[in-house]
Amino acid sequence: MGRLAAAEQILGVQTDLTRIYQGFPEPKKLPPQPFLTIGAKATLAIRERRAGIE
């Protein structure tokens, strides 16, 4: 669905689907390096550890 809405928006076609997607907030900016990599690795390690405990 997302690709269809993106294609319609690029072509300038207004549909119900494009109006729904336009209502979503813009994505947040990613933190700069090295914070992005450190945070991603820490999050992954925490989730792997929790999965191993369960």
N, C-alpha and C positions, 0 to 999 in steps of 0.2 A: 504494500500500500504506500509506503513512504516514497518509493521510487516514482510511482505514478504521480503522486502529489508534487514531487520535485520537478518532474518533467512538465506537468501542467503549469506550474508556477513559472518556470523558465520560459515557456511559450506564451505566458500572459493570459492563460485560460483560467477563468474564475469558476470553480465548482464548489460543491459543498465540502469536498475533501480538502481543497486548498484553503478554504476559509477556516476549517478546523485546525489545520497545521499552522496557519498564520496566527491563531489565537494562543499558541504555546509561547512561553517565554523563551528568549534567546538563551543558548547554552552558556554556561559560565566559562570564564577564561581558565585555562590550565595554569598551574603555578610554573615558574621558570625552573630550568635545570639548575642545580642538581636536586632540588626539592621534589620535583615530579618523580624522578627515578627512585629516590629514597622512600618516598611515601608509597609508591606502587609496590616496591619490594617488601616493605614492612607490612602492608596490608595483605599481600599474598602469603607471607610467612605466618601471620596471625591466623588467617583462614585455613591454611594447611595444618597448622597445629591443632586448631579446634576440630577439624575433620578427623585427625588422627586420634583425638581423645574420645570422640563420639563413637 
